[in-house]
Amino acid sequence: MRDVRCLAMANKPLLDFQENGYCVLEGHFSQDLIDACRDGFWPILLDYLDSHREAPNRGPHRHFLPMPFTPPCFAPEFFFDHEVLRIVRAAMGDRVVADQWGCDAPVHGSAHQSPHVDYQRPLFHEQPDLELPTYMLVVSFALVRVTPDNGPIEIAPGTHRLPRKEALRAVETSEIAMEPVQMETGDVLIRHPWALHRGSPNSTDTPRALLSIRYVRPWYADDSRDVSSMPRSVWASLTPDQQRLMRFPISPP
Ligand SMILES: O=C(O)CCC(=O)C(=O)O
């Protein structure tokens, strides 16, 4: 009986992901890793925000920038976490690859985005609403606590399983309510990019940095977001199994 309960607990995140289009693993990543990542990345983020203040690329006062692969911004633990990969592989098979690594940072003055999905084109344009198995998903974690004040991502649960028009109508009429995802540092959000979602306003003076890794089935490719190159020395420090999971450009030595 206890084993059955353990199994049900272990599978809950995967079932939530499949049913609602997202799940959260609470307190999953180590605080030390997050703190080190934040310490390394914060000056880069502030410089970027300073030079791109007038050129937000995700709506007013909302920025996306590719994450560097230099430690401590990059840590293998973020990409090769056993439990996260168990869920990713259960959803998409053993041969998944990671192909995006970036930061979304709404800043003071940002507003609600329109509800949207994270793919630009349906896989089969002639059947845009064809119900397909998952072929990409996004794993995110925050460098600061995400509270109602600093712009939690909002997700409309279950909309990844609806035809797009129906999903949009259900959200517009509030038949399906958007759920703000508040996060502690260390929490990991695993999200189906087809579930309608939107950024919400950050009314604080601290950028809300949410880092995301996209995993895809090995045959799927698009260049929907900028990515940084991985320094050759970082690539060389990975095991062959880890290298097989990473599909990023590698910088020349
Ligand atoms: O950062 C967020 O809260 C969501 C951002 C987003 O969905 C986007 O820019 O497409």
The ligand as a MOL file (V3000), in Angstrom:
LIG
                    3D

  0  0  0     0  0            999 V3000
M  V30 BEGIN CTAB
M  V30 COUNTS 10 9 0 0 0
M  V30 BEGIN ATOM
M  V30 1 O 8.1310 35.8560 -18.2020 0
M  V30 2 C 6.9490 35.5960 -18.1180 0
M  V30 3 O 6.3000 35.6820 -17.0810 0
M  V30 4 C 6.2350 35.1290 -19.3590 0
M  V30 5 C 6.8910 35.6510 -20.5990 0
M  V30 6 C 6.2950 35.1140 -21.8430 0
M  V30 7 O 5.4580 34.2440 -21.8520 0
M  V30 8 C 6.7810 35.6370 -23.1290 0
M  V30 9 O 7.4720 36.6630 -23.1530 0
M  V30 10 O 6.4110 35.0360 -24.1500 0
M  V30 END ATOM
M  V30 BEGIN BOND
M  V30 1 2 1 2
M  V30 2 1 2 3
M  V30 3 1 2 4
M  V30 4 1 4 5
M  V30 5 1 5 6
M  V30 6 2 6 7
M  V30 7 1 6 8
M  V30 8 2 8 9
M  V30 9 1 8 10
M  V30 END BOND
M  V30 END CTAB
M  END
